[in-house]
Amino acid sequence: MITLEDWALIRRFAGGGVSKVQIARRLRISRMTVIKAVASDAPPKYERASAPTSFTPVEPLVRQLLKDTPDLPAMVIAERVGWTGSITWFRDNVRRLRSEQRLVDPADRLAWLPGDAAQCDLWFPPKKIPLEDGTKTLLPVMVITAAHSRFMVGRMVPTRHTEDLVLAMWELILELGAVPRRLIWDNESGIGRGKRHADGVAGFAGVLATTVQRLKPYDPESKGVVERRNGYYETSFMAGRSFASPADFNAQFADWLRIANSRVVRTITSRPRRCCVRSSSVPAPSPIRTRGWYEAWPTTTAPSA
């Protein structure tokens, strides 16, 4: 099975008019694999057939109760359907069904206060980057957008491991000029899963006196500001560019962001400006270990008060 990055690259090439034979030759995969990737509407993933559980017989009754009374407590639902198993597992299933009943309207718009939040995401540019060992690979780019001012910063990172993401967040917060009250993420594995942050994330947030907020599913508008800019990067920054290394990508991206941040944003009718959250200075950096070639990239120092 091909990777998510190769699937995205195949569809990008096909959308640009590259023939399937050329794509297969360039990526060293079979032509049938290319045909299936172009025809698929979703990225490849392993799916195991779900087996019936003890919750399966009562699920239609639970759905009907939630449809009639969306706020009905899980304990009351358990009594109504005659549930005798684990109440914790029953609550988890009710929570899953309740979230499906309450899909968030993606057209909703949120109001963002100055300095309140910065939205964080990983953007995957559809172009493989040369590395020092002569290979090429698709690499993620951490992008942060100040939710109120729309000020954008970004940096390519070597992996999605927690240590690389934490270091990149620190570098980009320095570029913002102050620490937002909240750093909003989706359920990125390097930041955390479920109810727990990844190791080191809570400590990082504590040092900066901020909150790392991970969104629940079906909440698209809470991180829509940064996600809409991912398409903007691909159409306005990536077009016609080539890169010699990750450091070259970061240099070109930083130069382009300086220009992009000086343009008037239609939704706020002004130019993005650096967020200013608190009167105190940004705390000094805590010791952060890095991995791979990220160690050689230039770093900045904390701004003065």
C-alpha positions as CSV (number, residue, x, y, z in Angstrom):
1,M,0.0,0.0,0.0
2,I,1.4,3.4,-0.9
3,T,1.9,6.1,1.7
4,L,-0.3,9.2,2.2
5,E,2.4,11.4,0.8
6,D,2.8,9.4,-2.4
7,W,-1.0,9.3,-2.8
8,A,-1.1,13.1,-2.6
9,L,1.8,13.5,-5.0
10,I,0.2,11.2,-7.5
11,R,-3.0,13.2,-7.5
12,R,-1.1,16.4,-7.8
13,F,0.9,15.2,-10.8
14,A,-2.3,13.8,-12.4
15,G,-4.1,17.1,-11.9
16,G,-1.2,18.9,-13.6
17,G,-1.6,16.8,-16.7
18,V,1.3,14.4,-16.2
19,S,0.5,11.0,-17.7
20,K,0.0,7.9,-15.6
21,V,3.0,6.2,-17.2
22,Q,5.3,9.1,-16.4
23,I,4.0,9.2,-12.8
24,A,4.6,5.5,-12.3
25,R,8.1,5.8,-13.8
26,R,9.0,8.9,-11.7
27,L,7.7,7.4,-8.4
28,R,8.9,3.8,-9.2
29,I,5.5,2.3,-8.7
30,S,3.2,0.3,-10.9
31,R,0.8,2.0,-13.4
32,M,-2.2,0.2,-11.8
33,T,-1.3,1.7,-8.4
34,V,-1.3,5.1,-10.1
35,I,-4.7,4.4,-11.7
36,K,-6.2,3.4,-8.4
37,A,-4.8,6.4,-6.5
38,V,-6.2,8.8,-9.1
39,A,-9.6,7.1,-9.0
40,S,-9.8,7.1,-5.2
41,D,-11.6,9.9,-3.3
42,A,-9.8,9.2,0.0
43,P,-6.2,8.5,1.0
44,P,-5.1,4.9,1.4
45,K,-5.6,3.4,4.9
46,Y,-5.9,0.0,6.4
47,E,-9.4,-0.8,7.4
48,R,-10.4,-3.8,9.5
49,A,-13.9,-5.1,9.2
50,S,-15.8,-4.2,12.4
51,A,-17.3,-7.1,14.3
52,P,-20.6,-6.9,16.3
53,T,-20.2,-6.0,20.0
54,S,-22.6,-6.1,22.9
55,F,-23.5,-2.4,22.1
56,T,-24.6,-3.3,18.6
57,P,-28.1,-4.6,19.6
58,V,-28.9,-1.4,21.6
59,E,-27.4,1.1,19.2
60,P,-30.6,1.7,17.2
61,L,-32.5,2.4,20.4
62,V,-29.7,4.8,21.6
63,R,-29.7,6.6,18.3
64,Q,-33.5,7.1,18.5
65,L,-33.3,8.4,22.1
66,L,-30.6,10.9,21.1
67,K,-32.6,12.0,18.1
68,D,-35.6,12.8,20.3
69,T,-33.6,14.2,23.2
70,P,-30.0,15.1,22.2
71,D,-29.0,16.1,25.8
72,L,-30.3,13.0,27.5
73,P,-27.7,11.8,30.0
74,A,-25.9,8.5,29.3
75,M,-27.0,7.0,32.6
76,V,-30.7,7.6,31.7
77,I,-30.2,6.1,28.3
78,A,-28.6,3.0,29.8
79,E,-31.6,2.6,32.0
80,R,-34.0,3.0,29.1
81,V,-32.3,0.4,26.9
82,G,-31.7,-2.0,29.7
83,W,-27.9,-1.9,29.6
84,T,-26.1,-4.2,32.0
85,G,-22.5,-4.0,30.8
86,S,-19.7,-1.5,31.5
87,I,-21.1,1.9,32.0
88,T,-17.8,3.6,31.0
89,W,-17.8,1.8,27.6
90,F,-21.4,2.6,27.2
91,R,-20.7,6.3,27.9
92,D,-17.9,6.2,25.3
93,N,-20.3,4.8,22.6
94,V,-23.0,7.4,23.6
95,R,-20.5,10.2,23.2
96,R,-19.5,8.9,19.8
97,L,-23.1,8.8,18.6
98,R,-23.9,12.1,20.2
99,S,-21.1,13.8,18.3
100,E,-22.5,12.3,15.0
101,Q,-25.9,13.8,15.8
102,R,-24.4,17.2,16.4
103,L,-22.2,17.8,13.3
104,V,-20.7,21.3,13.5
105,D,-21.7,23.6,10.7
106,P,-18.5,24.4,8.8
107,A,-20.0,27.7,7.6
108,D,-20.0,29.1,11.2
109,R,-17.5,31.9,11.8
110,L,-15.8,32.4,15.1
111,A,-14.8,35.8,16.5
112,W,-11.2,35.9,17.7
113,L,-9.9,38.4,20.2
114,P,-6.4,39.9,19.9
115,G,-3.7,37.7,21.4
116,D,-6.2,35.0,22.3
117,A,-5.3,32.1,20.0
118,A,-2.9,30.9,17.3
119,Q,-3.9,28.1,15.1
120,C,-1.3,25.4,14.4
121,D,-1.2,22.8,11.6
122,L,1.1,20.6,9.6
123,W,1.1,21.4,5.9
124,F,2.6,18.9,3.4
125,P,3.9,20.6,0.3
126,P,3.4,18.4,-2.8
127,K,7.1,18.4,-3.8
128,K,9.9,16.1,-2.6
129,I,12.8,17.9,-0.9
130,P,16.5,16.8,-1.5
131,L,18.3,15.7,1.6
132,E,22.0,15.5,2.4
133,D,22.2,11.8,1.7
134,G,21.0,12.4,-1.9
135,T,17.5,11.1,-1.4
136,K,14.3,13.1,-1.8
137,T,11.2,13.0,0.4
138,L,8.1,14.8,1.3
139,L,8.5,16.8,4.5
140,P,5.9,18.5,6.8
141,V,5.9,22.2,7.4
142,M,4.6,23.5,10.7
143,V,2.5,26.6,10.0
144,I,1.0,28.9,12.7
145,T,-1.5,31.7,12.0
146,A,-2.5,34.3,14.6
147,A,-6.3,33.9,14.6
148,H,-7.1,37.6,15.1
149,S,-4.5,39.3,13.0
150,R,-4.0,36.5,10.4
151,F,-0.2,36.9,10.8
152,M,1.4,33.8,9.3
153,V,4.7,32.0,10.2
154,G,6.0,28.6,9.1
155,R,9.0,26.3,9.1
156,M,9.8,22.9,7.5
157,V,10.5,20.2,10.1
158,P,12.3,16.8,9.6
159,T,9.7,14.6,11.4
160,R,6.3,14.7,13.1
161,H,8.0,13.6,16.4
162,T,7.2,15.6,19.5
163,E,10.7,17.0,20.0
164,D,10.7,18.5,16.4
165,L,7.2,19.9,16.7
166,V,8.0,21.5,20.1
167,L,11.2,23.1,18.8
168,A,9.4,24.4,15.7
169,M,6.6,25.9,17.9
170,W,9.2,27.7,19.9
171,E,10.9,29.1,16.8
172,L,7.6,30.3,15.3
173,I,6.4,31.8,18.6
174,L,9.6,33.9,18.6
175,E,8.7,35.1,15.1
176,L,5.2,36.0,16.3
177,G,6.8,38.2,18.9
178,A,4.6,37.2,21.9
179,V,3.0,34.1,23.4
180,P,-0.7,33.6,22.5
181,R,-3.0,32.5,25.3
182,R,-3.9,29.3,23.4
183,L,-2.1,27.2,20.8
184,I,-4.9,25.3,18.9
185,W,-4.1,21.9,17.4
186,D,-6.1,19.0,16.0
187,N,-5.3,15.5,17.2
188,E,-1.7,15.4,15.8
189,S,0.0,12.4,17.3
190,G,3.2,14.4,18.1
191,I,1.1,16.8,20.2
192,G,-1.2,14.3,21.9
193,R,-3.9,11.7,21.5
194,G,-7.1,11.3,23.4
195,K,-7.1,13.1,26.7
196,R,-3.3,13.2,27.1
197,H,-0.6,15.5,25.7
198,A,2.5,13.9,24.3
199,D,5.5,13.8,26.6
200,G,7.0,17.2,26.8
201,V,4.1,19.2,25.4
202,A,2.5,20.1,28.8
203,G,5.9,21.1,30.1
204,F,6.5,23.3,27.1
205,A,3.1,25.0,27.6
206,G,3.9,25.5,31.3
207,V,7.2,27.2,30.6
208,L,5.5,29.7,28.2
209,A,2.4,30.1,30.5
210,T,0.1,29.2,27.6
211,T,-2.4,26.4,26.8
212,V,-2.1,23.8,24.1
213,Q,-5.7,23.1,23.1
214,R,-6.4,20.0,21.1
215,L,-9.8,20.1,19.2
216,K,-12.5,17.5,19.3
217,P,-13.6,15.8,16.0
218,Y,-16.2,17.5,13.9
219,D,-15.0,21.0,14.8
220,P,-13.7,22.3,11.4
221,E,-14.2,26.1,11.9
222,S,-12.1,26.2,15.1
223,K,-8.9,25.7,13.0
224,G,-10.2,26.9,9.7
225,V,-8.1,30.0,9.6
226,V,-4.8,28.1,9.3
227,E,-6.2,25.3,7.2
228,R,-7.5,27.7,4.5
229,R,-4.0,29.1,4.2
230,N,-2.6,25.7,3.3
231,G,-4.3,25.9,-0.1
232,Y,-3.0,29.5,-0.3
233,Y,0.5,28.3,0.2
234,E,0.2,25.7,-2.5
235,T,-1.2,28.1,-5.2
236,S,0.8,31.2,-4.3
237,F,4.1,30.0,-2.9
238,M,4.8,26.6,-4.4
239,A,4.0,27.4,-8.0
240,G,7.2,27.4,-10.1
241,R,9.6,26.9,-7.3
242,S,12.4,24.4,-6.7
243,F,14.3,23.7,-3.5
244,A,17.9,22.5,-3.0
245,S,17.4,21.5,0.7
246,P,15.0,22.0,3.7
247,A,17.0,25.0,4.7
248,D,16.6,26.5,1.2
249,F,12.8,25.8,1.5
250,N,12.7,27.7,4.8
251,A,14.6,30.6,3.4
252,Q,12.3,31.0,0.4
253,F,9.2,30.5,2.6
254,A,10.3,33.1,5.1
255,D,11.0,35.7,2.3
256,W,7.5,34.9,0.7
257,L,5.8,35.2,4.1
258,R,7.2,38.7,4.6
259,I,5.5,39.7,1.4
260,A,2.2,37.8,2.2
261,N,2.0,39.3,5.6
262,S,2.1,42.8,4.2
263,R,-0.9,42.3,2.0
264,V,-4.4,43.4,3.0
265,V,-6.6,40.4,4.2
266,R,-10.1,40.9,2.9
267,T,-11.9,39.3,5.9
268,I,-10.2,41.8,8.4
269,T,-9.7,44.6,5.9
270,S,-6.2,45.3,7.1
271,R,-2.7,43.9,6.9
272,P,-1.7,41.1,9.3
273,R,0.3,42.4,12.2
274,R,2.4,40.8,14.9
275,C,0.3,39.6,17.8
276,C,0.9,41.4,21.1
277,V,-0.5,39.4,23.9
278,R,1.2,40.4,27.2
279,S,3.3,43.2,28.5
280,S,5.9,40.7,29.8
281,S,8.7,39.4,27.6
282,V,8.6,35.9,26.1
283,P,10.3,33.5,28.6
284,A,13.7,32.2,27.8
285,P,13.8,28.9,26.0
286,S,13.9,25.7,28.0
287,P,16.4,22.9,26.9
288,I,14.9,21.2,23.9
289,R,16.6,18.2,22.2
290,T,16.3,18.0,18.5
291,R,16.8,15.1,16.1
292,G,18.3,14.9,12.6
293,W,19.4,17.7,10.4
294,Y,17.1,20.2,12.2
295,E,20.0,20.7,14.6
296,A,22.0,22.5,11.9
297,W,19.3,25.0,11.1
298,P,19.7,28.6,12.4
299,T,17.9,29.5,15.5
300,T,16.9,32.8,17.0
301,T,17.0,34.2,20.5
302,A,14.2,35.3,22.7
303,P,13.1,39.0,22.2
304,S,13.7,41.5,24.9
305,A,10.9,43.0,26.9
